[in-house]
Amino acid sequence: MTRYYFDIRDGEEFVEDEEGIEFEDIAEAQMEAAATLADVSKEFPLRSPQPLGISLSIEVRDSNGPLFEAAFQFVTRH
């Protein structure tokens, strides 16, 4: 089993995962990142007060370094 760390980047704010979660393979880590991203995104309003919208990502790494990033962005169109 490999321990994966899920760091969250919300615009300029960065929260490092210090504990991580063990999974059998990277596919399970990808599913966890997507599910976490969906859960966290529910906390945002659909219309952003920020002129450039909202950007959120989960940067996934293991003990060897970065592996992939799951991200989405709400963009305000006028």
mmCIF file as gemmi writes it, N, C-alpha and C atoms, coordinates in Angstrom:
data_model
loop_
_atom_site.group_PDB
_atom_site.id
_atom_site.type_symbol
_atom_site.label_atom_id
_atom_site.label_alt_id
_atom_site.label_comp_id
_atom_site.label_asym_id
_atom_site.label_entity_id
_atom_site.label_seq_id
_atom_site.pdbx_PDB_ins_code
_atom_site.Cartn_x
_atom_site.Cartn_y
_atom_site.Cartn_z
_atom_site.occupancy
_atom_site.B_iso_or_equiv
_atom_site.pdbx_formal_charge
_atom_site.auth_seq_id
_atom_site.auth_asym_id
_atom_site.pdbx_PDB_model_num
ATOM 1 N N . MET Axp A 1 ? 0.845 -1.173 0 1 0 ? 1 A 1
ATOM 2 C CA . MET Axp A 1 ? 0 0 0 1 0 ? 1 A 1
ATOM 3 C C . MET Axp A 1 ? 0.895 1.242 0 1 0 ? 1 A 1
ATOM 4 N N . THR Axp A 2 ? 0.389 2.257 -0.669 1 0 ? 2 A 1
ATOM 5 C CA . THR Axp A 2 ? 1.108 3.522 -0.766 1 0 ? 2 A 1
ATOM 6 C C . THR Axp A 2 ? 0.313 4.603 -0.047 1 0 ? 2 A 1
ATOM 7 N N . ARG Axp A 3 ? 1.008 5.475 0.657 1 0 ? 3 A 1
ATOM 8 C CA . ARG Axp A 3 ? 0.357 6.61 1.315 1 0 ? 3 A 1
ATOM 9 C C . ARG Axp A 3 ? 0.358 7.793 0.347 1 0 ? 3 A 1
ATOM 10 N N . TYR Axp A 4 ? -0.846 8.336 0.125 1 0 ? 4 A 1
ATOM 11 C CA . TYR Axp A 4 ? -1.034 9.489 -0.75 1 0 ? 4 A 1
ATOM 12 C C . TYR Axp A 4 ? -1.449 10.695 0.09 1 0 ? 4 A 1
ATOM 13 N N . TYR Axp A 5 ? -0.936 11.856 -0.294 1 0 ? 5 A 1
ATOM 14 C CA . TYR Axp A 5 ? -1.227 13.1 0.415 1 0 ? 5 A 1
ATOM 15 C C . TYR Axp A 5 ? -2.033 14.001 -0.512 1 0 ? 5 A 1
ATOM 16 N N . PHE Axp A 6 ? -3.082 14.62 0.04 1 0 ? 6 A 1
ATOM 17 C CA . PHE Axp A 6 ? -4.017 15.419 -0.733 1 0 ? 6 A 1
ATOM 18 C C . PHE Axp A 6 ? -3.957 16.877 -0.256 1 0 ? 6 A 1
ATOM 19 N N . ASP Axp A 7 ? -3.097 17.661 -0.896 1 0 ? 7 A 1
ATOM 20 C CA . ASP Axp A 7 ? -2.938 19.067 -0.552 1 0 ? 7 A 1
ATOM 21 C C . ASP Axp A 7 ? -4.011 19.873 -1.278 1 0 ? 7 A 1
ATOM 22 N N . ILE Axp A 8 ? -4.639 20.8 -0.574 1 0 ? 8 A 1
ATOM 23 C CA . ILE Axp A 8 ? -5.717 21.59 -1.165 1 0 ? 8 A 1
ATOM 24 C C . ILE Axp A 8 ? -5.241 23.015 -1.413 1 0 ? 8 A 1
ATOM 25 N N . ARG Axp A 9 ? -5.497 23.477 -2.628 1 0 ? 9 A 1
ATOM 26 C CA . ARG Axp A 9 ? -5.174 24.855 -3.005 1 0 ? 9 A 1
ATOM 27 C C . ARG Axp A 9 ? -6.48 25.547 -3.376 1 0 ? 9 A 1
ATOM 28 N N . ASP Axp A 10 ? -6.802 26.594 -2.624 1 0 ? 10 A 1
ATOM 29 C CA . ASP Axp A 10 ? -8.016 27.383 -2.829 1 0 ? 10 A 1
ATOM 30 C C . ASP Axp A 10 ? -7.581 28.802 -3.163 1 0 ? 10 A 1
ATOM 31 N N . GLY Axp A 11 ? -7.447 29.093 -4.452 1 0 ? 11 A 1
ATOM 32 C CA . GLY Axp A 11 ? -6.901 30.386 -4.856 1 0 ? 11 A 1
ATOM 33 C C . GLY Axp A 11 ? -5.47 30.5 -4.372 1 0 ? 11 A 1
ATOM 34 N N . GLU Axp A 12 ? -5.219 31.464 -3.518 1 0 ? 12 A 1
ATOM 35 C CA . GLU Axp A 12 ? -3.871 31.671 -2.969 1 0 ? 12 A 1
ATOM 36 C C . GLU Axp A 12 ? -3.626 30.854 -1.702 1 0 ? 12 A 1
ATOM 37 N N . GLU Axp A 13 ? -4.683 30.324 -1.109 1 0 ? 13 A 1
ATOM 38 C CA . GLU Axp A 13 ? -4.549 29.566 0.139 1 0 ? 13 A 1
ATOM 39 C C . GLU Axp A 13 ? -4.121 28.131 -0.157 1 0 ? 13 A 1
ATOM 40 N N . PHE Axp A 14 ? -3.194 27.621 0.634 1 0 ? 14 A 1
ATOM 41 C CA . PHE Axp A 14 ? -2.67 26.258 0.454 1 0 ? 14 A 1
ATOM 42 C C . PHE Axp A 14 ? -2.702 25.533 1.789 1 0 ? 14 A 1
ATOM 43 N N . VAL Axp A 15 ? -3.333 24.354 1.793 1 0 ? 15 A 1
ATOM 44 C CA . VAL Axp A 15 ? -3.397 23.537 3.004 1 0 ? 15 A 1
ATOM 45 C C . VAL Axp A 15 ? -2.719 22.205 2.704 1 0 ? 15 A 1
ATOM 46 N N . GLU Axp A 16 ? -1.617 21.954 3.392 1 0 ? 16 A 1
ATOM 47 C CA . GLU Axp A 16 ? -0.849 20.732 3.174 1 0 ? 16 A 1
ATOM 48 C C . GLU Axp A 16 ? -1.404 19.591 4.019 1 0 ? 16 A 1
ATOM 49 N N . ASP Axp A 17 ? -1.59 18.445 3.383 1 0 ? 17 A 1
ATOM 50 C CA . ASP Axp A 17 ? -2.033 17.237 4.063 1 0 ? 17 A 1
ATOM 51 C C . ASP Axp A 17 ? -0.812 16.596 4.719 1 0 ? 17 A 1
ATOM 52 N N . GLU Axp A 18 ? -0.809 16.545 6.027 1 0 ? 18 A 1
ATOM 53 C CA . GLU Axp A 18 ? 0.341 15.994 6.744 1 0 ? 18 A 1
ATOM 54 C C . GLU Axp A 18 ? 0.164 14.523 7.109 1 0 ? 18 A 1
ATOM 55 N N . GLU Axp A 19 ? -1.082 14.01 7.008 1 0 ? 19 A 1
ATOM 56 C CA . GLU Axp A 19 ? -1.345 12.627 7.403 1 0 ? 19 A 1
ATOM 57 C C . GLU Axp A 19 ? -1.39 11.661 6.229 1 0 ? 19 A 1
ATOM 58 N N . GLY Axp A 20 ? -2.098 12.036 5.175 1 0 ? 20 A 1
ATOM 59 C CA . GLY Axp A 20 ? -2.237 11.169 4.018 1 0 ? 20 A 1
ATOM 60 C C . GLY Axp A 20 ? -3.184 10.002 4.277 1 0 ? 20 A 1
ATOM 61 N N . ILE Axp A 21 ? -3.452 9.257 3.204 1 0 ? 21 A 1
ATOM 62 C CA . ILE Axp A 21 ? -4.33 8.086 3.256 1 0 ? 21 A 1
ATOM 63 C C . ILE Axp A 21 ? -3.669 6.982 2.436 1 0 ? 21 A 1
ATOM 64 N N . GLU Axp A 22 ? -3.725 5.762 2.922 1 0 ? 22 A 1
ATOM 65 C CA . GLU Axp A 22 ? -3.147 4.64 2.188 1 0 ? 22 A 1
ATOM 66 C C . GLU Axp A 22 ? -4.164 4.041 1.226 1 0 ? 22 A 1
ATOM 67 N N . PHE Axp A 23 ? -3.69 3.768 -0.011 1 0 ? 23 A 1
ATOM 68 C CA . PHE Axp A 23 ? -4.503 3.125 -1.038 1 0 ? 23 A 1
ATOM 69 C C . PHE Axp A 23 ? -3.672 2.05 -1.722 1 0 ? 23 A 1
ATOM 70 N N . GLU Axp A 24 ? -4.364 1.121 -2.343 1 0 ? 24 A 1
ATOM 71 C CA . GLU Axp A 24 ? -3.698 0.044 -3.076 1 0 ? 24 A 1
ATOM 72 C C . GLU Axp A 24 ? -2.958 0.565 -4.305 1 0 ? 24 A 1
ATOM 73 N N . ASP Axp A 25 ? -3.592 1.539 -5.014 1 0 ? 25 A 1
ATOM 74 C CA . ASP Axp A 25 ? -2.977 2.035 -6.242 1 0 ? 25 A 1
ATOM 75 C C . ASP Axp A 25 ? -3.404 3.474 -6.52 1 0 ? 25 A 1
ATOM 76 N N . ILE Axp A 26 ? -2.82 4.046 -7.564 1 0 ? 26 A 1
ATOM 77 C CA . ILE Axp A 26 ? -3.079 5.442 -7.898 1 0 ? 26 A 1
ATOM 78 C C . ILE Axp A 26 ? -4.524 5.653 -8.363 1 0 ? 26 A 1
ATOM 79 N N . ALA Axp A 27 ? -5.139 4.636 -8.939 1 0 ? 27 A 1
ATOM 80 C CA . ALA Axp A 27 ? -6.542 4.769 -9.373 1 0 ? 27 A 1
ATOM 81 C C . ALA Axp A 27 ? -7.451 5.069 -8.181 1 0 ? 27 A 1
ATOM 82 N N . GLU Axp A 28 ? -7.202 4.417 -7.053 1 0 ? 28 A 1
ATOM 83 C CA . GLU Axp A 28 ? -7.987 4.693 -5.843 1 0 ? 28 A 1
ATOM 84 C C . GLU Axp A 28 ? -7.716 6.113 -5.345 1 0 ? 28 A 1
ATOM 85 N N . ALA Axp A 29 ? -6.488 6.574 -5.442 1 0 ? 29 A 1
ATOM 86 C CA . ALA Axp A 29 ? -6.15 7.94 -5.037 1 0 ? 29 A 1
ATOM 87 C C . ALA Axp A 29 ? -6.837 8.946 -5.957 1 0 ? 29 A 1
ATOM 88 N N . GLN Axp A 30 ? -6.926 8.643 -7.247 1 0 ? 30 A 1
ATOM 89 C CA . GLN Axp A 30 ? -7.617 9.529 -8.187 1 0 ? 30 A 1
ATOM 90 C C . GLN Axp A 30 ? -9.104 9.62 -7.846 1 0 ? 30 A 1
ATOM 91 N N . MET Axp A 31 ? -9.714 8.512 -7.515 1 0 ? 31 A 1
ATOM 92 C CA . MET Axp A 31 ? -11.127 8.516 -7.14 1 0 ? 31 A 1
ATOM 93 C C . MET Axp A 31 ? -11.343 9.326 -5.864 1 0 ? 31 A 1
ATOM 94 N N . GLU Axp A 32 ? -10.448 9.19 -4.908 1 0 ? 32 A 1
ATOM 95 C CA . GLU Axp A 32 ? -10.545 9.95 -3.662 1 0 ? 32 A 1
ATOM 96 C C . GLU Axp A 32 ? -10.389 11.453 -3.927 1 0 ? 32 A 1
ATOM 97 N N . ALA Axp A 33 ? -9.457 11.828 -4.78 1 0 ? 33 A 1
ATOM 98 C CA . ALA Axp A 33 ? -9.255 13.241 -5.109 1 0 ? 33 A 1
ATOM 99 C C . ALA Axp A 33 ? -10.507 13.818 -5.772 1 0 ? 33 A 1
ATOM 100 N N . ALA Axp A 34 ? -11.103 13.087 -6.701 1 0 ? 34 A 1
ATOM 101 C CA . ALA Axp A 34 ? -12.308 13.563 -7.381 1 0 ? 34 A 1
ATOM 102 C C . ALA Axp A 34 ? -13.469 13.704 -6.406 1 0 ? 34 A 1
ATOM 103 N N . ALA Axp A 35 ? -13.647 12.732 -5.524 1 0 ? 35 A 1
ATOM 104 C CA . ALA Axp A 35 ? -14.731 12.786 -4.542 1 0 ? 35 A 1
ATOM 105 C C . ALA Axp A 35 ? -14.529 13.949 -3.562 1 0 ? 35 A 1
ATOM 106 N N . THR Axp A 36 ? -13.296 14.142 -3.116 1 0 ? 36 A 1
ATOM 107 C CA . THR Axp A 36 ? -12.997 15.24 -2.196 1 0 ? 36 A 1
ATOM 108 C C . THR Axp A 36 ? -13.231 16.587 -2.872 1 0 ? 36 A 1
ATOM 109 N N . LEU Axp A 37 ? -12.805 16.706 -4.119 1 0 ? 37 A 1
ATOM 110 C CA . LEU Axp A 37 ? -13.008 17.942 -4.865 1 0 ? 37 A 1
ATOM 111 C C . LEU Axp A 37 ? -14.5 18.244 -5.002 1 0 ? 37 A 1
ATOM 112 N N . ALA Axp A 38 ? -15.299 17.239 -5.293 1 0 ? 38 A 1
ATOM 113 C CA . ALA Axp A 38 ? -16.75 17.43 -5.405 1 0 ? 38 A 1
ATOM 114 C C . ALA Axp A 38 ? -17.348 17.867 -4.067 1 0 ? 38 A 1
ATOM 115 N N . ASP Axp A 39 ? -16.925 17.243 -2.985 1 0 ? 39 A 1
ATOM 116 C CA . ASP Axp A 39 ? -17.443 17.604 -1.656 1 0 ? 39 A 1
ATOM 117 C C . ASP Axp A 39 ? -17.071 19.034 -1.276 1 0 ? 39 A 1
ATOM 118 N N . VAL Axp A 40 ? -15.834 19.4 -1.478 1 0 ? 40 A 1
ATOM 119 C CA . VAL Axp A 40 ? -15.37 20.732 -1.109 1 0 ? 40 A 1
ATOM 120 C C . VAL Axp A 40 ? -16.052 21.792 -1.969 1 0 ? 40 A 1
ATOM 121 N N . SER Axp A 41 ? -16.295 21.489 -3.237 1 0 ? 41 A 1
ATOM 122 C CA . SER Axp A 41 ? -16.892 22.477 -4.135 1 0 ? 41 A 1
ATOM 123 C C . SER Axp A 41 ? -18.318 22.832 -3.74 1 0 ? 41 A 1
ATOM 124 N N . LYS Axp A 42 ? -18.995 21.977 -3.012 1 0 ? 42 A 1
ATOM 125 C CA . LYS Axp A 42 ? -20.363 22.247 -2.577 1 0 ? 42 A 1
ATOM 126 C C . LYS Axp A 42 ? -20.436 23.42 -1.6 1 0 ? 42 A 1
ATOM 127 N N . GLU Axp A 43 ? -19.32 23.787 -1.02 1 0 ? 43 A 1
ATOM 128 C CA . GLU Axp A 43 ? -19.273 24.88 -0.051 1 0 ? 43 A 1
ATOM 129 C C . GLU Axp A 43 ? -19.207 26.253 -0.72 1 0 ? 43 A 1
ATOM 130 N N . PHE Axp A 44 ? -18.979 26.294 -2.036 1 0 ? 44 A 1
ATOM 131 C CA . PHE Axp A 44 ? -18.831 27.563 -2.741 1 0 ? 44 A 1
ATOM 132 C C . PHE Axp A 44 ? -20.157 28.036 -3.311 1 0 ? 44 A 1
ATOM 133 N N . PRO Axp A 45 ? -20.373 29.363 -3.307 1 0 ? 45 A 1
ATOM 134 C CA . PRO Axp A 45 ? -21.574 29.901 -3.959 1 0 ? 45 A 1
ATOM 135 C C . PRO Axp A 45 ? -21.432 29.765 -5.477 1 0 ? 45 A 1
ATOM 136 N N . LEU Axp A 46 ? -22.55 29.638 -6.181 1 0 ? 46 A 1
ATOM 137 C CA . LEU Axp A 46 ? -22.492 29.519 -7.635 1 0 ? 46 A 1
ATOM 138 C C . LEU Axp A 46 ? -22.034 30.813 -8.3 1 0 ? 46 A 1
ATOM 139 N N . ARG Axp A 47 ? -22.339 31.925 -7.693 1 0 ? 47 A 1
ATOM 140 C CA . ARG Axp A 47 ? -21.879 33.212 -8.224 1 0 ? 47 A 1
ATOM 141 C C . ARG Axp A 47 ? -20.787 33.744 -7.293 1 0 ? 47 A 1
ATOM 142 N N . SER Axp A 48 ? -19.618 33.867 -7.838 1 0 ? 48 A 1
ATOM 143 C CA . SER Axp A 48 ? -18.472 34.301 -7.047 1 0 ? 48 A 1
ATOM 144 C C . SER Axp A 48 ? -18.409 35.82 -6.943 1 0 ? 48 A 1
ATOM 145 N N . PRO Axp A 49 ? -18.154 36.34 -5.736 1 0 ? 49 A 1
ATOM 146 C CA . PRO Axp A 49 ? -17.935 37.774 -5.605 1 0 ? 49 A 1
ATOM 147 C C . PRO Axp A 49 ? -16.563 38.191 -6.146 1 0 ? 49 A 1
ATOM 148 N N . GLN Axp A 50 ? -15.713 37.215 -6.405 1 0 ? 50 A 1
ATOM 149 C CA . GLN Axp A 50 ? -14.376 37.508 -6.917 1 0 ? 50 A 1
ATOM 150 C C . GLN Axp A 50 ? -14.454 37.713 -8.433 1 0 ? 50 A 1
ATOM 151 N N . PRO Axp A 51 ? -13.811 38.748 -8.97 1 0 ? 51 A 1
ATOM 152 C CA . PRO Axp A 51 ? -13.932 39.048 -10.395 1 0 ? 51 A 1
ATOM 153 C C . PRO Axp A 51 ? -13.42 37.934 -11.312 1 0 ? 51 A 1
ATOM 154 N N . LEU Axp A 52 ? -12.461 37.157 -10.868 1 0 ? 52 A 1
ATOM 155 C CA . LEU Axp A 52 ? -11.924 36.09 -11.712 1 0 ? 52 A 1
ATOM 156 C C . LEU Axp A 52 ? -12.551 34.739 -11.414 1 0 ? 52 A 1
ATOM 157 N N . GLY Axp A 53 ? -13.514 34.686 -10.505 1 0 ? 53 A 1
ATOM 158 C CA . GLY Axp A 53 ? -14.155 33.427 -10.172 1 0 ? 53 A 1
ATOM 159 C C . GLY Axp A 53 ? -13.426 32.694 -9.065 1 0 ? 53 A 1
ATOM 160 N N . ILE Axp A 54 ? -13.675 31.413 -8.987 1 0 ? 54 A 1
ATOM 161 C CA . ILE Axp A 54 ? -13.113 30.583 -7.922 1 0 ? 54 A 1
ATOM 162 C C . ILE Axp A 54 ? -12.287 29.464 -8.546 1 0 ? 54 A 1
ATOM 163 N N . SER Axp A 55 ? -11.119 29.24 -8.011 1 0 ? 55 A 1
ATOM 164 C CA . SER Axp A 55 ? -10.248 28.169 -8.472 1 0 ? 55 A 1
ATOM 165 C C . SER Axp A 55 ? -9.917 27.277 -7.284 1 0 ? 55 A 1
ATOM 166 N N . LEU Axp A 56 ? -10.09 25.982 -7.457 1 0 ? 56 A 1
ATOM 167 C CA . LEU Axp A 56 ? -9.831 25.022 -6.393 1 0 ? 56 A 1
ATOM 168 C C . LEU Axp A 56 ? -9.132 23.812 -6.985 1 0 ? 56 A 1
ATOM 169 N N . SER Axp A 57 ? -8.115 23.315 -6.294 1 0 ? 57 A 1
ATOM 170 C CA . SER Axp A 57 ? -7.442 22.109 -6.774 1 0 ? 57 A 1
ATOM 171 C C . SER Axp A 57 ? -6.97 21.25 -5.61 1 0 ? 57 A 1
ATOM 172 N N . ILE Axp A 58 ? -6.812 19.975 -5.911 1 0 ? 58 A 1
ATOM 173 C CA . ILE Axp A 58 ? -6.223 19.032 -4.97 1 0 ? 58 A 1
ATOM 174 C C . ILE Axp A 58 ? -4.975 18.482 -5.644 1 0 ? 58 A 1
ATOM 175 N N . GLU Axp A 59 ? -3.848 18.736 -5.019 1 0 ? 59 A 1
ATOM 176 C CA . GLU Axp A 59 ? -2.559 18.291 -5.543 1 0 ? 59 A 1
ATOM 177 C C . GLU Axp A 59 ? -2.166 17.029 -4.787 1 0 ? 59 A 1
ATOM 178 N N . VAL Axp A 60 ? -2.036 15.941 -5.512 1 0 ? 60 A 1
ATOM 179 C CA . VAL Axp A 60 ? -1.785 14.642 -4.882 1 0 ? 60 A 1
ATOM 180 C C . VAL Axp A 60 ? -0.325 14.253 -5.055 1 0 ? 60 A 1
ATOM 181 N N . ARG Axp A 61 ? 0.261 13.784 -3.948 1 0 ? 61 A 1
ATOM 182 C CA . ARG Axp A 61 ? 1.67 13.371 -3.959 1 0 ? 61 A 1
ATOM 183 C C . ARG Axp A 61 ? 1.829 12.113 -3.127 1 0 ? 61 A 1
ATOM 184 N N . ASP Axp A 62 ? 2.948 11.447 -3.315 1 0 ? 62 A 1
ATOM 185 C CA . ASP Axp A 62 ? 3.329 10.348 -2.431 1 0 ? 62 A 1
ATOM 186 C C . ASP Axp A 62 ? 4.69 10.698 -1.842 1 0 ? 62 A 1
ATOM 187 N N . SER Axp A 63 ? 5.356 9.756 -1.238 1 0 ? 63 A 1
ATOM 188 C CA . SER Axp A 63 ? 6.642 10.052 -0.586 1 0 ? 63 A 1
ATOM 189 C C . SER Axp A 63 ? 7.726 10.449 -1.584 1 0 ? 63 A 1
ATOM 190 N N . ASN Axp A 64 ? 7.522 10.156 -2.877 1 0 ? 64 A 1
ATOM 191 C CA . ASN Axp A 64 ? 8.501 10.506 -3.905 1 0 ? 64 A 1
ATOM 192 C C . ASN Axp A 64 ? 8.25 11.869 -4.535 1 0 ? 64 A 1
ATOM 193 N N . GLY Axp A 65 ? 7.079 12.461 -4.265 1 0 ? 65 A 1
ATOM 194 C CA . GLY Axp A 65 ? 6.796 13.781 -4.825 1 0 ? 65 A 1
ATOM 195 C C . GLY Axp A 65 ? 5.438 13.858 -5.499 1 0 ? 65 A 1
ATOM 196 N N . PRO Axp A 66 ? 5.188 14.948 -6.262 1 0 ? 66 A 1
ATOM 197 C CA . PRO Axp A 66 ? 3.894 15.181 -6.901 1 0 ? 66 A 1
ATOM 198 C C . PRO Axp A 66 ? 3.539 14.109 -7.926 1 0 ? 66 A 1
ATOM 199 N N . LEU Axp A 67 ? 2.233 13.771 -7.984 1 0 ? 67 A 1
ATOM 200 C CA . LEU Axp A 67 ? 1.75 12.772 -8.925 1 0 ? 67 A 1
ATOM 201 C C . LEU Axp A 67 ? 0.749 13.338 -9.926 1 0 ? 67 A 1
ATOM 202 N N . PHE Axp A 68 ? -0.279 14.04 -9.416 1 0 ? 68 A 1
ATOM 203 C CA . PHE Axp A 68 ? -1.282 14.626 -10.299 1 0 ? 68 A 1
ATOM 204 C C . PHE Axp A 68 ? -2.062 15.687 -9.549 1 0 ? 68 A 1
ATOM 205 N N . GLU Axp A 69 ? -2.873 16.425 -10.302 1 0 ? 69 A 1
ATOM 206 C CA . GLU Axp A 69 ? -3.701 17.478 -9.732 1 0 ? 69 A 1
ATOM 207 C C . GLU Axp A 69 ? -5.115 17.339 -10.284 1 0 ? 69 A 1
ATOM 208 N N . ALA Axp A 70 ? -6.09 17.414 -9.395 1 0 ? 70 A 1
ATOM 209 C CA . ALA Axp A 70 ? -7.502 17.467 -9.789 1 0 ? 70 A 1
ATOM 210 C C . ALA Axp A 70 ? -7.969 18.879 -9.515 1 0 ? 70 A 1
ATOM 211 N N . ALA Axp A 71 ? -8.603 19.529 -10.504 1 0 ? 71 A 1
ATOM 212 C CA . ALA Axp A 71 ? -8.947 20.938 -10.343 1 0 ? 71 A 1
ATOM 213 C C . ALA Axp A 71 ? -10.252 21.29 -11.039 1 0 ? 71 A 1
ATOM 214 N N . PHE Axp A 72 ? -10.865 22.366 -10.559 1 0 ? 72 A 1
ATOM 215 C CA . PHE Axp A 72 ? -11.985 22.973 -11.273 1 0 ? 72 A 1
ATOM 216 C C . PHE Axp A 72 ? -11.973 24.463 -11.019 1 0 ? 72 A 1
ATOM 217 N N . GLN Axp A 73 ? -12.734 25.158 -11.851 1 0 ? 73 A 1
ATOM 218 C CA . GLN Axp A 73 ? -12.774 26.61 -11.734 1 0 ? 73 A 1
ATOM 219 C C . GLN Axp A 73 ? -14.176 27.096 -12.078 1 0 ? 73 A 1
ATOM 220 N N . PHE Axp A 74 ? -14.715 27.95 -11.222 1 0 ? 74 A 1
ATOM 221 C CA . PHE Axp A 74 ? -15.952 28.678 -11.52 1 0 ? 74 A 1
ATOM 222 C C . PHE Axp A 74 ? -15.517 30.023 -12.066 1 0 ? 74 A 1
ATOM 223 N N . VAL Axp A 75 ? -15.906 30.339 -13.286 1 0 ? 75 A 1
ATOM 224 C CA . VAL Axp A 75 ? -15.509 31.589 -13.916 1 0 ? 75 A 1
ATOM 225 C C . VAL Axp A 75 ? -16.739 32.48 -14.054 1 0 ? 75 A 1
ATOM 226 N N . THR Axp A 76 ? -16.604 33.716 -13.617 1 0 ? 76 A 1
ATOM 227 C CA . THR Axp A 76 ? -17.701 34.679 -13.711 1 0 ? 76 A 1
ATOM 228 C C . THR Axp A 76 ? -17.703 35.267 -15.114 1 0 ? 76 A 1
ATOM 229 N N . ARG Axp A 77 ? -18.848 35.172 -15.778 1 0 ? 77 A 1
ATOM 230 C CA . ARG Axp A 77 ? -19.018 35.758 -17.121 1 0 ? 77 A 1
ATOM 231 C C . ARG Axp A 77 ? -20.023 36.879 -17.027 1 0 ? 77 A 1
ATOM 232 N N . HIS Axp A 78 ? -19.679 38.011 -17.541 1 0 ? 78 A 1
ATOM 233 C CA . HIS Axp A 78 ? -20.591 39.167 -17.497 1 0 ? 78 A 1
ATOM 234 C C . HIS Axp A 78 ? -21.124 39.465 -18.871 1 0 ? 78 A 1
